Amino acid sequence: MSDSEMYVLYCGDLNGPCPRCGDAVSLHVAEAVDGDGDGVLWSITSQCVGCRHTDVMQDRPGVFDALDATIRQALVARVGFARVHADPGVNRTLRPRALAMFRRQGATIAGAAHDYAALTGVGITGTPAETALLASHLTAEGMQVTLHHHDHDRTAASGST
């Protein structure tokens, strides 16, 4: 990916064995919002401390399947969660547009109502890239949102967008 298509919001580290020699490998995980604002991208770069074999994988969450939770957990442990919030009074007239946006993202009618209530209540937490993407979609609908980054806030159970 070129710099114009992707911007890295943060990164974290994991460790594992080298697929070539079995020595220790340092895995660097980065997350970004793609340049089109369509989704979150993950990049995993591995480098063996012994043979220096380097490998890079880039894709969207859901492709790594079983690794998704581990990757996300490593990123959160490194930089914490972020939260996107919308003032209900300021955004009241845009509620139907926000609900429609949540529906386009796959939420049920009840789920969209729940997400809007969370957004205008305590806010919706997630990784910095997840919340930046959500904030981008909401502002595209005309909403005024605030994005808060909570460094190393490991107490939140999970993010949702």
C-alpha positions as CSV (number, residue, x, y, z in Angstrom):
1,M,0.0,0.0,0.0
2,S,1.2,3.5,-0.7
3,D,1.2,6.2,2.0
4,S,-1.7,7.9,0.2
5,E,-3.9,4.8,0.6
6,M,-3.2,4.1,4.2
7,Y,-2.2,5.9,7.4
8,V,-1.0,4.1,10.5
9,L,-2.6,5.1,13.7
10,Y,-0.7,2.9,16.0
11,C,1.1,-0.4,16.3
12,G,1.8,-3.2,18.7
13,D,4.1,-6.2,19.0
14,L,3.7,-10.0,19.2
15,N,6.3,-12.8,19.3
16,G,6.5,-16.2,17.6
17,P,8.8,-18.8,15.9
18,C,10.5,-18.3,12.5
19,P,8.9,-20.4,9.8
20,R,12.3,-21.0,8.2
21,C,14.7,-21.6,11.1
22,G,12.5,-21.8,14.2
23,D,14.3,-19.0,16.0
24,A,12.5,-16.1,17.7
25,V,10.5,-13.8,15.5
26,S,9.4,-10.3,16.3
27,L,6.0,-9.5,14.9
28,H,5.1,-5.8,14.4
29,V,1.3,-5.3,14.1
30,A,-0.1,-2.0,12.7
31,E,-3.7,-0.9,12.1
32,A,-4.9,1.8,9.8
33,V,-8.0,3.2,8.1
34,D,-7.6,2.7,4.4
35,G,-7.3,5.8,2.2
36,D,-10.9,5.3,0.8
37,G,-12.3,5.2,4.3
38,D,-13.9,1.9,3.5
39,G,-12.4,-0.1,6.3
40,V,-9.7,-1.0,8.7
41,L,-6.5,-2.6,7.4
42,W,-4.0,-4.7,9.4
43,S,-0.4,-5.1,8.6
44,I,1.8,-7.8,10.2
45,T,5.5,-7.6,9.7
46,S,7.7,-10.5,11.0
47,Q,11.4,-10.5,11.2
48,C,13.5,-13.4,12.5
49,V,16.2,-12.4,15.0
50,G,18.4,-15.3,13.7
51,C,18.2,-15.6,9.9
52,R,16.6,-12.2,9.4
53,H,13.8,-13.6,7.2
54,T,11.1,-10.9,6.9
55,D,7.5,-11.3,5.8
56,V,4.7,-8.8,5.5
57,M,1.0,-9.5,5.4
58,Q,-1.7,-6.9,4.9
59,D,-5.4,-7.4,4.9
60,R,-8.6,-6.5,6.5
61,P,-9.8,-8.0,9.9
62,G,-11.7,-11.2,9.3
63,V,-9.0,-12.6,6.9
64,F,-6.7,-13.7,9.7
65,D,-9.6,-15.5,11.4
66,A,-8.2,-17.1,14.6
67,L,-5.5,-14.4,14.8
68,D,-8.0,-11.5,14.8
69,A,-8.6,-11.5,18.6
70,T,-4.9,-11.9,19.3
71,I,-3.9,-9.2,16.9
72,R,-6.5,-6.8,18.2
73,Q,-5.6,-7.6,21.9
74,A,-1.9,-6.8,21.2
75,L,-2.8,-3.5,19.6
76,V,-5.1,-2.6,22.5
77,A,-2.5,-3.6,25.1
78,R,0.0,-1.3,23.3
79,V,-2.1,1.8,22.8
80,G,-5.5,1.4,24.5
81,F,-8.9,2.2,23.3
82,A,-10.5,5.2,21.8
83,R,-14.1,6.4,22.0
84,V,-16.3,8.3,19.6
85,H,-19.2,10.3,21.1
86,A,-21.9,12.5,19.6
87,D,-23.9,15.0,21.6
88,P,-27.6,14.0,21.4
89,G,-28.9,17.6,21.4
90,V,-26.6,18.8,18.6
91,N,-27.2,15.8,16.4
92,R,-30.9,15.2,17.1
93,T,-32.1,16.1,13.6
94,L,-29.5,13.7,12.1
95,R,-30.6,10.6,14.0
96,P,-32.4,9.1,11.0
97,R,-29.2,9.5,8.9
98,A,-27.0,7.9,11.7
99,L,-29.5,5.0,12.0
100,A,-29.4,4.5,8.2
101,M,-25.5,4.5,8.3
102,F,-25.5,1.9,11.1
103,R,-27.9,-0.2,9.0
104,R,-25.7,0.1,5.9
105,Q,-22.9,-1.2,8.1
106,G,-24.9,-4.4,8.8
107,A,-26.7,-3.5,12.0
108,T,-30.3,-4.7,12.5
109,I,-33.0,-2.1,13.3
110,A,-32.7,-2.8,17.0
111,G,-28.9,-2.9,16.7
112,A,-28.8,0.5,14.9
113,A,-31.0,2.0,17.7
114,H,-28.7,0.5,20.3
115,D,-25.6,1.8,18.6
116,Y,-27.1,5.3,18.3
117,A,-28.0,5.2,22.0
118,A,-24.5,4.2,22.9
119,L,-23.0,6.8,20.6
120,T,-25.0,9.6,22.2
121,G,-24.6,8.1,25.7
122,V,-21.2,7.0,26.9
123,G,-19.9,6.7,23.3
124,I,-18.7,3.7,21.3
125,T,-15.3,2.3,22.1
126,G,-12.9,0.5,19.8
127,T,-9.3,0.7,18.6
128,P,-8.1,4.0,17.3
129,A,-8.6,3.0,13.7
130,E,-12.0,1.5,14.3
131,T,-13.3,4.7,16.0
132,A,-11.6,6.9,13.4
133,L,-13.4,5.0,10.7
134,L,-16.8,5.3,12.6
135,A,-16.2,9.0,13.2
136,S,-15.5,9.5,9.5
137,H,-18.7,7.7,8.5
138,L,-20.7,9.7,11.0
139,T,-19.3,13.1,9.9
140,A,-20.0,12.1,6.3
141,E,-23.6,12.0,7.4
142,G,-23.3,15.5,8.8
143,M,-23.0,14.6,12.5
144,Q,-20.7,16.4,14.8
145,V,-18.7,13.8,16.8
146,T,-15.8,13.9,19.3
147,L,-13.0,11.3,19.2
148,H,-11.2,10.6,22.5
149,H,-8.1,8.5,22.7
150,H,-7.6,6.7,26.0
151,D,-3.9,5.6,26.1
152,H,-3.6,2.1,27.5
153,D,-7.2,1.9,28.7
154,R,-7.1,-1.8,29.2
155,T,-10.2,-1.9,31.4
156,A,-12.7,-1.8,28.5
157,A,-13.9,-5.3,27.7
158,S,-14.2,-4.9,23.9
159,G,-14.7,-2.4,21.2
160,S,-17.7,-2.1,19.0
161,T,-18.3,-0.2,15.9
